[in-house]
Amino acid sequence: MRPPGTGTVAVSVYGSRADVPVTVWTELFGGALEAIDILVYGGTFLFDGVPRFRKLLTAATERGVAVRFIIGDPDSDAVAQRGEQEEIGSNLAGRCRMTLARLQPISGIAGLEIRTHATPLYTSMFRADDTLIANPHLYGAPASDNPALVIRRDDAPELWHDHLLAFQRVWNTAHRIRTET
């Protein structure tokens, strides 16, 4: 049975986040002109798989891009629970700490704000201007094994807006990290 044609939206889908080519990430963040928003628990794949990821963020801020990065609070119940659900225990909290440590050298630059959250994360999000990659989390599976949807504001405005609103809700509850200057 084919799904009805009405109600569908134009998005690109990767079977897993791990299938997203590195060039997609570098073009997404490297081409941003106004805003970059990242919402993750750990997000270590960005540093491990995207060449010179910190430099991409720094260069973006130098272009005047506002960068908001939200990482899971490694001491939160939500991170502990997700670690148990994914059968990796405290390793998820360790990934959160690793991301915070990797961001520390650039945490004081103008235009970059880093926060931690303690929310149950249903979808990781990676936005640059009018393109957003949503990585929904299926119960018990690591984020890298879950689909990644590329949503463009012009192609699916309501879906794009709903994701941006969810990001903003987490941002509003997240805590700023202290920066060393």
N, C-alpha and C positions, 0 to 999 in steps of 0.2 A: 504494500500500500504506500503510495506517495503522499507526503505531507501536502497540505493545501498551499497554494502560492501566496495567499494573503497572509499578512502578519509576519512574513519573513523579513529579515534584514540582511544587508550585505556586510559580511565579516569574513575574514580569512581565518582558518582554523588550522593549528598545528596539533597533531595527535598527542604530543607531550611538549612541555616547555623545553625539554632537552633537545627537541627537534628544531627549535628556532635557530636559524643560522646566526653565527657571530656577526655577520655583516648587517643583519636586521637590527641587532642591539647597537652596534657602533653608528649606524645611520640614524637610528632613532634618537640617541642621546647627542651624537655629534652634530646633528642638523637642527637641534632645538634653537629657537630664537626668542621665546618668551618664558616658557615654564617647563620644568621637569619635576614630576612627582613620582616617588617610589614608595611603595608600601609592601613590606615583607616581614617575615619573622626573622630569618637569618640572612638570606640574600648573598651568601658567600659565593655563589656561582658568578655573580657580576665581577668580582675581583679575580676569581680563578679562570673565568672563561672569556671575559671581554678585555682585550688588550688595553693596558694603560687606562683602566676604568676611572681611577682617581683623576688622571689628567683630563679625561673627557668632562668630568664634573667641574674641574677647575677652569678649563677653557670655556665651558658654558657660562659660568659666573662672570668671567672676563668679558663675555659678549653681552652681559646684562640679563642673562637668563636667571630667573628665580628658581632655585632648587630646594625642594622639600623632600626629605628622606626620613621615613618612619620605620624603625626597626623594633622587633619584639623585645619587650623588657625581659632580660634573661632571668630575672628573679620573680617573674609573674606566674600566677597559677595557670594562666592560659598557655604560656610557653611550655610549662611542665606537662600539662595535660596533652598538648599536641605531640610532644616528645614521646609520651607513653603510647598514644594512639598510633604513631608511626613506628613504634617499637625501636626507637633510638634513645629513649630515656633522656638523660641530661645532655646528650650531644647537641640537641637543638639549642639549648641555652648556651652551650659553648659556641655554636655558630653565631648566635646573636652577639655574644661578647667579641668574637673575632671580627665581625662587621664593624662594631663600635670601635674596636682598636684600629682597624684599617682606615676608618674615617677620621680618627683623632688628629692626624697630621694636617688635615685640611678643614677641621671643624671651626676654625676661627675666621675663615675667609668670608668676606661680604657676599651676600647673595645665596649662601648655603645655610639652611637651617636643618638641624638634625633633632629628631625627637624619638622617644621610645613609647610603645603602646602596650597595654595589657588586655587587649580585646581578643575574643575568639576570631581568628582570621579565616574568613571563608574564601577570600579571593586576594591573591597578591596582585598588585597593580603597578604598571610601569607606563608613565605618560610623558610624552614630549609634545608640547603644543596641542595639535588637534588629532593626534594618534595615541591610542592607548592599547597596551597589551594586558589583557586580563587573564590571570592564571587561577581558575577556580580550584578549590581543594576538595578532592573526594576523600571521604572518611577513610583513614588508615593508610593512605598513600602519600608518599613525599611529593612536594610541589613539582619537582622535576618530572615526575611520571604522569602529571595531570595535563589536560589540554591547555593550550594558549590561544586565546582569541584576539585577533588584531581588529580593533574597532576604530573607525575613523569618524570624527564628528559629523562630517557632511554625509556619510553613507548611512549612519545609524544614530541620528541625533538623540533620540530618547534613551537608547541603550548606553550611549556615551555619557550622557548627562547623569543617568542613574549610577554609573560607576564613579563618576567624579563626585557626586553627592556622598556616596559611601566613603570615598577617600577623605572628604572634608569632615565627615562625622568622626572618623578615627583621629584625624589631625586635631580636631577640637578637644579630644579627650587625652591626647598624648602629652608627654612631659618633655620639655627641653632638656638637652644634655648640657652639662657644663663644658665650656670650651677653655682650652689653655691658650693664652696669648703670650 
